């Protein structure tokens, strides 16, 4: 009796990078749930212990996850549930405002990509639909740093790279508690990230304090994302909430609600679902970390679909080096047989390259759309 075999085909996924497009092969099969081996849950309790050996063991767990998929969940992370709840409340308060009120902090007022972006105004993945989500973003400002530092002592080489802008808080001052509660969450993420980066240093066989002097005025971008329910038309057209991309800096801390929708492209080219796990935060490796370790850790492609019947919200925090800090491959990740693949570049320049590229490409798309002729047929 003859048996039939099904051949799984692949598609090319185009990704936008600072140095031009790159392509990944993607299996043409439905996304499946991730396994615990693909996206493990890592207990951060040793992060808060005085025992060095506990932190070394934690570093080994993180190294294994970073080499494999580049994604993992963290529990016992130290961010208070009340702090998260307050931020979530303020996120919903902001996005349920009128368009007029949200536009008070429009990104059009920003020099550095702070502020509000409306739905369908970004297109992070050139081969996919525009992004359905809305977002509000703000960047690092030293006056809100949980590690206080005199503002009159900011090094001159750092000042041009301070990218926070006050209009975000001025334009939301009518929302009770918004600034304090949002920055409370952001500061908790920054505190956690500075602890976590020490473990990343250990995971790369570097001194535990290797990144400390490089994260005094760090890339520390907070974002609120709001994914509305998908319309029937958007579902038919396979519209994405946020298109396929990689993150830019060292790593991302992502709080997501329990709705689901985050998908990760594994090393076999299969989309897997990063199903929400109560009480955890998702961590994923960014492009700059992958550069620093000569591609040993994986900055993995991911995207978001909201196919549920309710809204989805998320609160990512993107952490990187001081933007003026120029770094190449770290000493522990290169050798005579494994030479550096990357030239040194500052974290700020690296991020700015892609921010500008994405913004310019979307403006071109809007311009072409506005100039397109009508499709109305006129009788001869």
Secondary structure, DSSP 4 states (H G I P E B T S, - for coil): -----PPPPEEEEEE--TTS-EEEEEESS--EEPPTTTS-EEE-GGGGSS-HHHHHHHHHHHHHHHHHTSEEEEES-S--HHHHHHHHHHHHHHHTS-HHHHGGGBGGG-SSS-EEE-TT---SSTTSPPP--EEEEE---GGG-SS---GGG--HHHHTT----THHHHTTTTSTTHHHHHHHHHHHHHHHHHHHHHHHHHHTTS-TTTTGGGSTTEEEEEEEEEEPPPPHHHHHTT--SEEEE---SSEEEEEE-TT--EEEE-TTS-EEE----TT-EEEEE-HHHHHHTTTSS----EEE---SSS-EEEEEEEEEEETT-EE-S-GGG--SSS--SS--EEHHHHHHHHHHHHHHHHHHHHHHHHHPPP------
